[in-house]
Amino acid sequence: MYIDGFVAAVPTANKEKYRAHAEAAWLLFKKHGALRMVEGWGDDVPEGKLTSFRIATQQKDDETPVFSWIIWPDKATRDAGWGAMMEDPAMKNMDMPFDGKRMFFGGFSPIVEAS
């Protein structure tokens, strides 16, 4: 398993636009090998002193943090999937309802998994 994680600040007024964007993005992720996607809309996100979702994304007062992850079978599938998605016309025409420059993301290999 391999996981991509994302954090972004989304204008609160764009919640439904973001949800629709995420649903459209899932179709692409799934098409290119992803197993699962979760999009979390912040509702209990404390203010930090040194760092926080707000600080890390330069979140404005009219924005809400979003925490998302995508599960892939393995890193090779993820790497190939992202490569294919970047060439997919549907991805090139996708409108992001938030400032993608303030989003941060990364790929992670699990070291503990529990249920």
Backbone as a chain_set.jsonl record, in Angstrom:
{"seq": "MYIDGFVAAVPTANKEKYRAHAEAAWLLFKKHGALRMVEGWGDDVPEGKLTSFRIATQQKDDETPVFSWIIWPDKATRDAGWGAMMEDPAMKNMDMPFDGKRMFFGGFSPIVEAS", "coords": {"N": [[0.842, -1.175, 0.0], [0.368, 2.3, -0.626], [0.316, 5.757, 0.176], [-1.02, 8.891, -0.674], [-1.029, 12.091, 0.684], [-2.833, 15.104, 1.356], [-3.2, 18.58, 2.087], [-5.171, 21.437, 2.215], [-6.419, 24.826, 2.0], [-9.663, 25.804, 1.659], [-11.983, 28.03, 0.202], [-14.693, 28.648, 2.279], [-17.217, 29.128, 1.248], [-17.083, 27.694, -1.071], [-17.604, 25.029, -0.592], [-19.427, 23.069, -1.675], [-18.677, 23.176, -4.365], [-16.084, 22.259, -4.087], [-16.562, 19.67, -3.146], [-17.813, 18.552, -5.41], [-15.679, 18.796, -7.191], [-13.855, 17.04, -5.964], [-15.228, 14.615, -6.233], [-15.183, 14.344, -9.026], [-12.428, 14.226, -9.392], [-11.905, 11.831, -8.093], [-12.863, 9.933, -9.921], [-10.874, 10.041, -11.858], [-8.574, 9.316, -10.358], [-9.32, 6.709, -9.614], [-9.589, 5.533, -12.143], [-6.941, 5.463, -12.851], [-5.763, 3.681, -11.106], [-5.984, 4.039, -8.27], [-7.12, 2.954, -5.042], [-8.756, 3.921, -3.008], [-10.213, 6.974, -1.788], [-10.298, 9.677, 0.451], [-11.883, 12.558, 1.583], [-11.656, 15.095, 3.829], [-13.472, 17.546, 5.493], [-12.65, 20.263, 7.397], [-13.716, 20.55, 10.775], [-13.137, 20.629, 13.439], [-10.611, 21.999, 14.129], [-7.927, 22.993, 15.679], [-6.314, 26.105, 16.546], [-2.883, 26.732, 16.151], [0.277, 27.333, 17.872], [2.951, 27.191, 16.997], [2.749, 25.685, 14.651], [0.129, 24.656, 12.454], [-2.861, 23.547, 10.754], [-3.995, 25.896, 9.749], [-1.83, 27.727, 9.801], [0.065, 26.411, 8.188], [-1.184, 26.337, 5.679], [-1.645, 28.962, 5.187], [-4.169, 29.835, 5.776], [-7.113, 31.737, 5.312], [-9.579, 33.816, 6.985], [-12.076, 33.262, 5.865], [-11.923, 30.674, 4.96], [-11.73, 27.051, 4.978], [-9.976, 24.295, 6.356], [-8.91, 21.418, 4.501], [-8.362, 17.992, 4.619], [-6.961, 15.334, 3.03], [-6.679, 12.036, 1.611], [-5.29, 9.514, -0.493], [-5.401, 6.17, -1.331], [-3.268, 3.825, -2.676], [-2.386, 0.764, -4.416], [0.378, 0.292, -4.393], [3.605, 1.953, -4.54], [4.621, 2.002, -7.159], [2.309, 1.773, -8.763], [1.054, 4.108, -8.004], [2.924, 6.058, -8.904], [2.881, 5.584, -11.691], [0.161, 6.038, -12.118], [-0.163, 8.786, -11.424], [1.475, 9.896, -13.409], [0.046, 9.182, -15.741], [-2.342, 10.506, -15.2], [-1.596, 13.195, -15.343], [-1.369, 13.524, -18.029], [-3.91, 13.103, -18.883], [-6.709, 14.374, -20.538], [-9.02, 15.087, -19.106], [-8.056, 15.806, -16.599], [-6.515, 18.023, -17.199], [-8.454, 19.868, -17.82], [-9.723, 20.334, -15.466], [-11.169, 22.328, -12.98], [-9.928, 23.95, -10.173], [-11.352, 24.649, -7.1], [-9.99, 26.239, -5.201], [-6.981, 27.723, -3.838], [-4.376, 26.333, -5.216], [-1.658, 26.756, -4.861], [-1.178, 27.018, -2.195], [-1.597, 24.573, -1.189], [-0.377, 21.596, 0.342], [1.402, 18.499, -0.01], [2.209, 14.972, -0.098], [3.861, 11.769, -0.517], [3.498, 8.63, 1.111], [4.842, 5.818, 2.797], [3.356, 3.26, 4.554], [4.054, 2.527, 7.989], [2.902, 1.579, 10.241], [-0.118, -0.079, 10.601], [-3.37, -0.35, 11.656], [-6.476, -1.746, 12.799]], "CA": [[0.0, 0.0, 0.0], [1.057, 3.589, -0.663], [-0.68, 6.791, 0.478], [-0.78, 10.306, -0.948], [-1.767, 12.954, 1.606], [-2.985, 16.485, 0.888], [-3.84, 19.556, 2.957], [-5.43, 22.689, 1.491], [-7.41, 25.741, 2.55], [-10.69, 25.985, 0.629], [-12.991, 29.011, 0.593], [-15.845, 27.984, 2.89], [-18.347, 29.271, 0.314], [-16.89, 26.748, -2.176], [-17.67, 23.651, -0.091], [-20.097, 22.186, -2.639], [-17.822, 23.125, -5.556], [-14.96, 21.394, -3.749], [-17.082, 18.299, -3.091], [-17.991, 18.127, -6.803], [-14.316, 18.656, -7.722], [-13.293, 15.814, -5.395], [-15.901, 13.472, -6.868], [-14.648, 14.234, -10.388], [-11.039, 13.79, -9.268], [-11.899, 10.411, -7.743], [-13.021, 9.14, -11.141], [-9.553, 9.972, -12.486], [-7.693, 8.508, -9.512], [-9.755, 5.315, -9.728], [-9.25, 5.106, -13.504], [-5.498, 5.284, -12.955], [-5.24, 2.688, -10.175], [-6.188, 4.265, -6.836], [-8.076, 2.058, -4.396], [-9.673, 4.637, -2.114], [-9.938, 8.387, -1.561], [-11.074, 10.278, 1.533], [-11.794, 14.021, 1.652], [-12.165, 15.553, 5.12], [-13.728, 18.989, 5.62], [-12.329, 20.59, 8.787], [-14.751, 21.108, 11.658], [-12.561, 20.75, 14.784], [-9.211, 22.19, 13.77], [-7.456, 24.024, 16.603], [-5.28, 27.076, 16.199], [-1.594, 26.352, 16.721], [1.202, 28.417, 18.199], [4.1, 27.075, 16.107], [2.247, 25.244, 13.359], [-1.251, 24.166, 12.446], [-3.393, 23.548, 9.391], [-4.17, 27.306, 9.366], [-0.522, 28.333, 9.535], [0.726, 25.722, 7.071], [-1.839, 26.665, 4.403], [-1.915, 30.402, 5.165], [-5.635, 29.877, 5.718], [-7.779, 33.011, 5.583], [-10.745, 33.681, 7.863], [-13.232, 32.738, 5.133], [-11.546, 29.385, 4.398], [-11.793, 25.864, 5.832], [-8.948, 23.337, 5.949], [-9.305, 20.115, 3.977], [-7.328, 16.966, 4.787], [-7.357, 14.288, 2.092], [-5.693, 11.019, 1.292], [-5.6, 8.557, -1.55], [-4.696, 4.913, -1.108], [-2.846, 3.117, -3.883], [-1.896, -0.58, -4.082], [1.822, 0.352, -4.16], [4.196, 3.191, -5.063], [4.749, 1.92, -8.622], [0.991, 2.092, -9.322], [0.844, 5.54, -7.753], [3.774, 6.832, -9.81], [2.328, 5.429, -13.042], [-1.155, 6.684, -12.118], [0.02, 10.24, -11.494], [1.99, 10.216, -14.742], [-1.066, 9.078, -16.692], [-3.325, 11.556, -14.906], [-1.088, 14.488, -15.805], [-1.59, 13.551, -19.478], [-5.334, 12.878, -19.133], [-7.397, 15.637, -20.842], [-9.977, 15.425, -18.045], [-7.3, 16.465, -15.527], [-6.077, 19.328, -17.684], [-9.614, 20.755, -17.87], [-10.344, 20.384, -14.146], [-11.106, 23.619, -12.289], [-9.736, 23.774, -8.734], [-12.058, 25.721, -6.387], [-9.162, 26.696, -4.084], [-5.649, 28.155, -4.257], [-3.496, 25.176, -5.202], [-0.299, 27.129, -4.473], [-1.065, 26.886, -0.736], [-1.814, 23.174, -0.833], [0.839, 20.8, 0.432], [1.096, 17.098, -0.232], [3.364, 14.085, -0.109], [3.616, 10.347, -0.594], [3.89, 7.988, 2.363], [4.84, 4.36, 2.95], [2.887, 2.95, 5.9], [4.927, 1.792, 8.888], [1.969, 0.947, 11.18], [-1.502, -0.108, 10.138], [-4.174, -1.036, 12.66], [-7.924, -1.605, 12.652]], "C": [[0.888, 1.239, 0.0], [-0.014, 4.67, -0.521], [-0.173, 8.154, 0.035], [-1.625, 11.095, 0.026], [-1.738, 14.385, 1.113], [-3.631, 17.337, 1.972], [-3.981, 20.848, 2.158], [-6.401, 23.54, 2.297], [-8.382, 26.061, 1.419], [-11.65, 27.076, 1.079], [-14.255, 28.287, 1.09], [-17.056, 28.039, 1.967], [-18.261, 28.278, -0.842], [-17.014, 25.287, -1.738], [-18.307, 22.706, -1.107], [-19.309, 22.078, -3.943], [-16.641, 22.193, -5.303], [-15.406, 19.93, -3.726], [-17.246, 17.752, -4.51], [-16.627, 17.913, -7.475], [-13.699, 17.341, -7.244], [-13.931, 14.572, -6.016], [-15.395, 13.259, -8.292], [-13.204, 13.737, -10.351], [-10.973, 12.301, -8.933], [-12.035, 9.528, -8.982], [-11.679, 8.988, -11.864], [-8.597, 9.107, -11.672], [-8.025, 7.024, -9.658], [-9.367, 4.745, -11.1], [-7.768, 4.759, -13.628], [-4.914, 4.47, -11.797], [-5.443, 2.903, -8.699], [-7.271, 3.337, -6.299], [-9.141, 2.798, -3.591], [-9.245, 6.089, -2.009], [-10.84, 8.864, -0.433], [-10.814, 11.776, 1.518], [-12.42, 14.456, 2.975], [-12.264, 17.06, 5.173], [-13.551, 19.349, 7.089], [-13.513, 21.112, 9.576], [-14.294, 21.198, 13.11], [-11.052, 20.848, 14.612], [-8.652, 23.33, 14.621], [-6.373, 24.92, 16.008], [-3.984, 26.625, 16.857], [-0.754, 27.565, 17.056], [2.414, 28.393, 17.263], [3.697, 26.631, 14.719], [0.842, 24.697, 13.531], [-1.677, 24.092, 10.979], [-3.503, 24.987, 8.896], [-2.833, 27.938, 8.981], [0.106, 27.721, 8.285], [0.122, 26.089, 5.712], [-2.062, 28.163, 4.215], [-3.42, 30.643, 5.038], [-6.171, 31.248, 6.107], [-9.031, 32.76, 6.416], [-11.963, 33.084, 7.17], [-12.935, 31.397, 4.457], [-11.629, 28.287, 5.459], [-10.686, 24.911, 5.385], [-9.566, 22.025, 5.474], [-8.101, 19.192, 4.125], [-7.778, 15.757, 3.978], [-6.265, 13.248, 1.965], [-6.231, 10.071, 0.247], [-4.761, 7.317, -1.284], [-4.491, 4.213, -2.443], [-2.381, 1.712, -3.484], [-0.409, -0.577, -3.713], [2.355, 1.636, -4.809], [4.315, 3.169, -6.589], [3.425, 2.267, -9.299], [0.707, 3.572, -9.16], [1.657, 6.386, -8.732], [3.247, 6.769, -11.245], [0.983, 6.145, -13.156], [-1.05, 8.195, -12.219], [0.534, 10.658, -12.863], [0.888, 10.206, -15.782], [-2.093, 10.183, -16.458], [-2.873, 12.913, -15.413], [-1.254, 14.642, -17.319], [-3.065, 13.425, -19.84], [-6.026, 14.213, -19.4], [-8.393, 16.044, -19.76], [-9.285, 16.154, -16.894], [-6.9, 17.874, -15.947], [-7.224, 20.34, -17.694], [-10.292, 20.926, -16.517], [-10.11, 21.741, -13.486], [-10.967, 23.369, -10.797], [-10.399, 24.94, -7.998], [-11.326, 26.199, -5.13], [-7.8, 27.091, -4.656], [-4.671, 26.993, -4.113], [-2.062, 25.493, -4.8], [-0.082, 26.988, -2.967], [-1.371, 25.471, -0.262], [-0.448, 22.52, -0.625], [0.459, 19.333, 0.43], [2.366, 16.279, -0.162], [2.919, 12.647, -0.198], [4.21, 9.652, 0.62], [3.816, 6.468, 2.257], [4.413, 4.048, 4.373], [3.938, 2.18, 6.706], [4.129, 1.115, 10.01], [0.6, 1.018, 10.558], [-2.297, -0.925, 11.142], [-5.648, -0.808, 12.383], [-8.57, -1.881, 13.984]], "O": [[1.994, 1.237, 0.541], [-1.123, 4.52, -1.036], [0.962, 8.53, 0.33], [-2.812, 10.81, 0.188], [-0.752, 14.833, 0.528], [-4.511, 16.867, 2.693], [-3.036, 21.297, 1.509], [-7.114, 23.037, 3.166], [-7.977, 26.528, 0.355], [-12.095, 27.059, 2.227], [-14.803, 27.427, 0.401], [-17.838, 27.089, 1.914], [-19.258, 28.042, -1.524], [-16.565, 24.395, -2.459], [-17.759, 21.635, -1.368], [-19.273, 21.013, -4.56], [-16.242, 21.431, -6.183], [-14.702, 19.055, -4.23], [-16.861, 16.615, -4.782], [-16.447, 16.962, -8.236], [-13.09, 16.615, -8.03], [-13.243, 13.589, -6.293], [-15.201, 12.121, -8.717], [-12.804, 12.922, -11.183], [-10.096, 11.589, -9.423], [-11.387, 8.486, -9.073], [-11.385, 7.928, -12.417], [-7.891, 8.265, -12.227], [-7.133, 6.188, -9.807], [-8.88, 3.618, -11.199], [-7.385, 3.882, -14.402], [-3.715, 4.549, -11.528], [-5.103, 2.018, -7.915], [-8.213, 2.982, -7.007], [-10.286, 2.354, -3.505], [-8.061, 6.405, -2.124], [-12.013, 8.495, -0.371], [-9.665, 12.214, 1.449], [-13.602, 14.203, 3.209], [-11.287, 17.772, 4.935], [-14.239, 18.791, 7.943], [-14.231, 22.001, 9.119], [-14.994, 21.785, 13.935], [-10.314, 19.908, 14.909], [-8.879, 24.501, 14.317], [-5.634, 24.535, 15.102], [-3.994, 26.183, 18.006], [-1.022, 28.675, 16.596], [2.855, 29.44, 16.79], [4.226, 27.125, 13.723], [0.434, 24.324, 14.631], [-0.948, 24.52, 10.084], [-3.147, 25.275, 7.754], [-2.727, 28.604, 7.951], [0.618, 28.439, 7.426], [0.835, 26.146, 4.71], [-2.609, 28.586, 3.196], [-3.874, 31.521, 4.304], [-5.742, 31.842, 7.096], [-9.485, 31.622, 6.536], [-12.799, 32.46, 7.824], [-13.608, 31.021, 3.498], [-11.604, 28.552, 6.661], [-10.469, 24.729, 4.187], [-10.6, 21.585, 5.978], [-6.973, 19.561, 3.801], [-8.858, 15.217, 4.215], [-5.086, 13.529, 2.179], [-7.436, 9.854, 0.116], [-3.558, 7.408, -1.041], [-5.424, 4.039, -3.227], [-2.019, 1.493, -2.328], [0.023, -1.332, -2.843], [1.633, 2.316, -5.538], [4.132, 4.198, -7.24], [3.415, 2.979, -10.304], [0.181, 4.215, -10.068], [1.13, 7.328, -9.323], [3.177, 7.789, -11.93], [0.699, 6.783, -14.17], [-1.761, 8.82, -13.006], [0.083, 11.659, -13.419], [0.8, 11.112, -16.611], [-2.649, 10.73, -17.41], [-3.698, 13.705, -15.869], [-1.277, 15.761, -17.831], [-3.43, 13.624, -20.999], [-5.942, 15.112, -18.564], [-8.588, 17.236, -19.525], [-9.884, 17.036, -16.279], [-6.944, 18.806, -15.144], [-6.986, 21.543, -17.589], [-11.325, 21.591, -16.424], [-8.984, 22.235, -13.444], [-11.784, 22.661, -10.208], [-10.051, 26.096, -8.24], [-11.954, 26.523, -4.123], [-7.507, 26.823, -5.821], [-4.195, 26.707, -3.014], [-1.317, 24.585, -4.431], [1.053, 26.854, -2.509], [-1.398, 25.209, 0.94], [0.516, 22.842, -1.32], [-0.65, 18.961, 0.813], [3.469, 16.825, -0.166], [1.748, 12.332, 0.017], [5.279, 10.024, 1.103], [2.866, 5.909, 1.709], [5.043, 4.523, 5.317], [4.62, 1.301, 6.18], [4.622, 0.189, 10.654], [0.199, 2.061, 10.043], [-1.939, -2.063, 11.445], [-6.025, 0.207, 11.799], [-9.794, -1.82, 14.101]]}, "num_chains": 1, "name": "protein.A"}
